[in-house]
Amino acid sequence: MNITLSVDEKIAERARATAQAMGKSLNQMVREYLEQLAGRATLDAEVEELRRTSGQGNSNGWKFDREEIYAERLNRYRGA
């Protein structure tokens, strides 16, 4: 699909220079951004579904503890 956008000329020039510095075309950068944006909408819908259905399980009082998870991973990595 082709899309026509209206963008200030100075912004387009700076964006094109940034894209070139990254080894990409402005078109490629816009396409990748739109893909991320569309993916984010899908992710947001999935997160909302999880929020809506959360609380239906039984954690037996367990709470998420990031440090505990990292320690477990580190112990597994070290072979403990």
Rosetta blueprint (number, residue, H / E / L):
1 M L
2 N L
3 I L
4 T L
5 L L
6 S L
7 V L
8 D L
9 E H
10 K H
11 I H
12 A H
13 E H
14 R H
15 A H
16 R H
17 A H
18 T H
19 A H
20 Q H
21 A H
22 M L
23 G L
24 K L
25 S L
26 L H
27 N H
28 Q H
29 M H
30 V H
31 R H
32 E H
33 Y H
34 L H
35 E H
36 Q H
37 L H
38 A H
39 G H
40 R H
41 A H
42 T H
43 L H
44 D H
45 A H
46 E H
47 V H
48 E H
49 E H
50 L H
51 R H
52 R H
53 T H
54 S L
55 G L
56 Q L
57 G L
58 N L
59 S L
60 N L
61 G L
62 W L
63 K L
64 F L
65 D L
66 R H
67 E H
68 E H
69 I H
70 Y H
71 A H
72 E H
73 R H
74 L H
75 N H
76 R H
77 Y H
78 R H
79 G L
80 A L
